[in-house]
Amino acid sequence: MNENKPLPPWANLIPEDAFISYTPTYKVGEYFDRFHKESFRPADFASLTYYFFDPTEHGYPKDKTYPLITFLHGTSNALEGDVCINYAGAEFYSKDDYQKTLGGAYLLVPLANEYRGEDGIVKGGWSETPTKVLYELIDSFIKNKMSGHCAKNILIGNSSGAWMTFNMGNDYTSFFDVLIPVGACEIPDDKMLDLYDEENVSLFYAIGKHDELNNFDTLVRPRLARLQAMKNCFIYTPEWVQNGDKGIASIYVGIEMGQHCLVNPMHCNLMFDDRTPMEPRLPDGVTGWISSLLK
């Protein structure tokens, strides 16, 4: 128990020398002032609010072509306002060290038009947002904020945002260069994965083996061999999702979802606080993997 929070359902499964970490070790909001807030009106849909980061305002030359990284948040995160920048996993990508590894990158954080109904259920999320709407927003951003030039079009999504990431990749495959779904079990069928390969789409698939919202053994494990057969797919399925202090992550919000929120360590570039990598295959973290695709 911690602060009146129940023990996670997986507590009896963790290694004897492990401990449960109930809070991420990073500070939220330190870099929010690096983001601008605007809105976009699609052709046949309500306006969407979005945040963005412009690397040319932070020392990078205006005459260079940069990648765009778009972050799709999880359910209810849009209700948190500016905090959604962090919850979507975008905030730290504006940090100087992340930007240096990437050689500069534009960041885009669209917000679904979420609201809480009288029944208390969050509505208006990505499941109620046509992929065409997000396509229009991203395409408009590239044309109007990046002079129509994009070195790589990268889409990162967390939880329901990861589900939407797959949907966007399925509907607009040739539009994207890199897809990074985090915490989603809706892996496309073989035919669609073949199309990813044909269109040279790189995939970074990340989900924890003890994800509380997705049954890894029944929904994910049977598809791993097919993912491994792709031209460029990095698979990250940690036994335990950890915080920066190396503790096993627990987040209790009425239900336990610490192992589902792999976005938090992904946001931290898969680095512990002591700067050792969480994944030995990624000594420079997620940004290092993305950077390798930009060369």
N, C-alpha and C positions, 0 to 999 in steps of 0.2 A: 504493500500500500504506500501511496505518496500523496500528501495533500488531499486526503479523502478520495483519492482515485483508486478504483479497484485494480487488482493485479491483472495484467493482460492475459488473455486466454492461452497464450503461448509461453507464459512465464516458466512453466515446468519443463520446457523443452530446451531452454538456452543452456550453454555450457556452464559447468560449475564455477569457472573463474570469471564469468561474465557478469555484468551489472546492467540494470535497466536505467536508461537516461530519459527523463520525462520532458526535457526542454531542449530545443536546438541551442547551440552555444553562441550563435551569431546575433548581432544587433540588427533589428528591423528598422528600415527607414533612413539609414545613414546617407544613402545615395539618391534618395527620391528627388532631390533638387536638380539632378542631372537630366530628369525626364520632363518633357512637355506634355500637356494634355490638350487634345483636340477632339473633334467629332467628325464623322463621315456619314453622309446620307446615301445609301445604296439606291438603286433604281426603283425597287419595289419592296422596300422594307424600312422599318423604323431606323432612325439614326443610331449609330454605334459610337460610343466613346472609346478613345484609344490613347495610350501613352506611347511616347517614342523618345529615343536617344539618338542624337546626331553626333557622330565621331568628329566631324569637321569643326565642331564647337569646342573640342577638347584637344586641339593640337595636330589633328590629322589634315593633310592637304585636301583642298576642295576639288582638285583636278584628278583625283584617283577614284577608281571604281571599288566599291566595298561590298561585302556580303550583307544580306539582310537576315536577321534572326527574328522570327515571329514566335511569340510565346502564347499558348492557349491555356488559360487557367482552369482549375477544377470547379466543381459545382459549389455554388454559394460564394465563391471568392470575389465575384464582381460586386457583391453587397458591401465589401470592406473598403471601397474607395481606393485611395492611393496604396493601401497595404496590399492590394492585389498585385502590384508590381513585384513585391517580394514573394507572395504566395505562388505566383505563376513561375517563379524561378528566374526572373529577369534582372532583378536589382543588381546583383553582383557582376553581371556581364557588362555593366557600365564602369566597373572599377578599372583603374589604370593597368593593373597586371593582366586582367582578362583581356582588355582591349589590346594590350601590347602583344600578347600571344596570337591574337586574331589579326593583327595588323590593322586594327580599326574595323568596326562593324556597326551598322545601324541596328537598332533594337525596336521592335514594335510589339505592343501589348494591347490587343483588342479586348474589350469587355463585352460579354454577352449582356443582353438586356434583362438581367435577372431581377426578380422581385419575389417577396414572400407572400404567398396567398393567405387568405383567412384561415385556411386549414393548417398553416404553418409550413407548408411544403414550398420549397424553392421552385419557381417556374421561370420560363423565359430563357433557359440555358441553351447550351450548344445543340441539344437534341431538338430544339425549336427554332434553330437558326440554319437556314439553307446554306449549303457549302458555297453556292453562287455568291452569297452576300459577303462571306469572308474573302473569296477570290477577288471580288470587286474592290474591297478595301485594300488588300495587299497589292493588287495591281495598280491601283490609284496611288498608293504610297510610293511605289517604285517610280512611277512616272512623274509625280509631283514633288517628292522630297529627295529623290535620288537621281534626278535628271534622266530617268528611264534606263539607267544602267545598274545592273546587279551582278556582282561577281559570283555569288552563289545564293540561291533562295532556300533558306533553311527554316524548317517548321518544328518547333518543340511543343509538346503538349503534356499536361499532367492530368491523370485520372480521366474525367469526362473530356478534358482537353486532349488527352492522348487518343481517346476514341474518335474525337473530331479530327485529330491529326491523320489517323488512318483514313477517315472518310474523305478528307481533302486530298490525300495522296491518291486515293482510288478514283476520285472524280476529276482531278486535275494533275494527273501523273507527270506530264511533260513540263508543267509549270514549276515544279519543285526539284531541287537537287539533293536535298538531305531531309530525311524525316527522323525525328527523335521522339517516339511515343514512350511515356514513362507511366507505368502502372495501368496498362490496359491489356485485356486478354483477347480483344477482337482482331486477332491476326488475320490478314487477308487470305483468301484461298490461293491455291497454287497458280492459277491462271493470272491473278492480279500480281503475285510476286514475280511471275515471269515478265509481266509488263514493267514492273519496277526495274528489273535487270535490263530490259530492252531500252528503257529510257535513261539508263545510267543513274538511277536514284540510289543514293547511299542510305542505309538504314541503321540506326542505333536503337536497338530494342532493349528496354530496361524494365524489369519488374522483380520484386522480391519474392523469394520462395515461400515466405510466410505472409504474403499479402492477405490482409483480412477480408478484402472485398472481392478478390479473384482467386479461385481455386487453382493453384499452380499445377498440381499433378494432373488434373482432368482437363483444364482449359489451355494450358501453356506447354507443358512438357511434350505432349504428342506432336507439337508443331515445330519444336526446336531443330530437329534434323533438317526440315525443309528450309528454315531460316539459315542454317549453317551452309546450305548448298547455294545460297545467293552469291552474286559476284562481290558485293561489298556490304556485308551486314555484321556489325559488332553486337554481340549478345552479352548483356550484363544482367545476370540473375543471382544476386548475392544471397547467401544463406540467411544472413541477417542484415537488415537495414540499420545503419549506425549513425549516431550523431558525431559531431567533431571531437567529443571527449572519448570516443571509442565505445561508449555505452550503447546498448541495443535500444533503438528508438521506440518510445511509447507516446502516443498522442490520444488522449481520451476526450471525446467531445459528445458524450452520450453513448457513443460506441468507440471501440478501440480501433485505431487506424494508423498507428505508428509505423507499421511495416508496409502499409499501403503508400505512405507519403515518402517514397523514394526521391521525390522531387527535391526534398531538403538537402540531402547529400549531393545530388546532382547539381543543385544550385551552388553548393560549395566546391564545385569542380572535382568532386569525389576525392577531396583531400581532408585528412584529419587536421585538427588544430595544430599539431606538431609538424605539419607539412608532409607527412608520409602519405602515400597514395592509398586509397581504399581498395583499388584494383591494381595489382602489380602489372597488368598488361597496359595500363594507362599511366605511366610515370608522370606525364604532364596533364593528366586529367582529361575531362571532356573537351576543354578548349584546345588541348594538344591534338586530340583526335580530329576536331573540326579543322584546325589549322593545317593538318596533313592533307586534307581534301582541297585546300585552297592553293596548294603549291602546283 
